[in-house]
Amino acid sequence: MKKSTLNLSAEEQSWLAGDGGPALKRAVEIIVALGNIYGATRLIPVKSVQISGVSYRNLGQPGLDFLQRWAAEGAKVRVPTTLNPTAMDMENWAAQGFSGEFAQKQQAVVAAFSQMGVGGGHPVPTCTPYLVGNVPALGDDIAWAESSAVVYANSVLGARTNREGGPGAVAAAITGRTAAYGLHLVENRLATLKVEVKAQPRTISEYSALGALVGQQAGKQIPYFVGLPLEPGSPLALEKLKALGAAMAATGAVALYHVEGITPEARNAPMLATAHQTLVIDDYRPGYALLSDPVAKIDLIWVGCPHSSLAEIAWVAEALAGRKLTIPLWVTCARPVKELALQKGLVDIIESAGGQVFSDACMSIAPVKSLGFNAVATPSAKAAFYLRNLAGVLARFCSLERCIETALDQGREV
């Protein structure tokens, strides 16, 4: 067995010896094992955790049994912890077409996390925890798991996290620790790929298309963007950065990017390694074709991957005002965001057009085919990527405007 490289504190050693009970012992064992794998020398405290592996479709009964056993042993989170989306709207699942049997299993998953104290015992499932109060500060060490949340936290907020696995994130929440390696170390946060943007993306979906192309080329590299036509504080600026990062995390494995003069770590320093590659993007439009299947009939329009912000819901509502859909259109978001959208009358506008706004859910980790959908159009590169590769349905990645036109036309052609 490889000798441990970790220097543990007296408290951490006591946890490893079982002094804090079996749940805490198992959690610290996972953290220590990860630290040894990646050559860390110490554990560090984290300010918050975001847990993935929440959909019952992905977990199955073995995953649910594992969580319930951990919770029954007394596992409790030590730091503010949020939960990734579930497969369904936790309250309005019947309107989505889920069976009572599936709903019961999905509710049991969330109940196990609730028993551990996630979300103060009232979890809010979302891939955008930064929209519901879990907002780390520049330089904060955190342990987040969902790919788009990780890249947003690292890049747009300037926090520090690796892309945690499901069990690793739960273990970090229970111990309040993670191993100090990877993107927790400042020397590993320099960009290794300079991306010169000659094209001029303007809309959220165009940033998503750009991200799809860059992610495919970048793999695990850290991109450094120059030439992006983005003004800090401009309308939907954060949503564009969210879409850019989510796409790169899907088509590649990008967990951090910098934008010259815009993202926190790149405002006053280049954050570009001396030895780096250069990628020139003359046209973002091939990003749409990269994630589109040849499909003539669309069954569903899906907006909200990552989960929609209030501004994005307003954007959809404005596009739908006074119109009638001929194809179902679903918007997914965090429940608190939907509540704000309800207060502002945005949900009424969307529902009047024939669309629906669902909370908690993510279609890419749902049994989409069993809900009756075989082809989905979306303005999100991340959604298209996972619909094809996880949900196993056909996808068409296009602009929001084109998606909505599809939902308005009887021809059902994108």
Secondary structure, 3 states (H helix, E strand, C coil): CCCCCCCCCHHHHHHHCCCCCHHHHHHHHHHHHHHHHCCCCCEEECCCEEECCCCHHHHHHHHHHHHHHHHHCCCCCCCCEEECCECCCCCCHHHHCCCHHHHHHHHHHHHHHHHCCHHHHCCCECCCHHHCCCCCCCCCECEECCHHHHHHHHHHHCCECCCCCHHHHHHHHHHCEEECCHHHCHHHCCEEEEEEECCCCCCHHHHHHHHHHHHHHHCCCCEEEECCCCCCCCCCHHHHHHHHHHHHHHHCCCCCCEECCCCHHHCCCCCEEEEEEEEEECCCCHHHHHCCCCCCCCCEEEECCCCCCHHHHHHHHHHHCCCCCCCCEEEEECHHHHHHHHHCCHHHHHHHCCCEEEECECHHHCCCHHHCCCEEEECCHHHHHHHHHHHCCEEEECCHHHHHHHHHCCCCCC
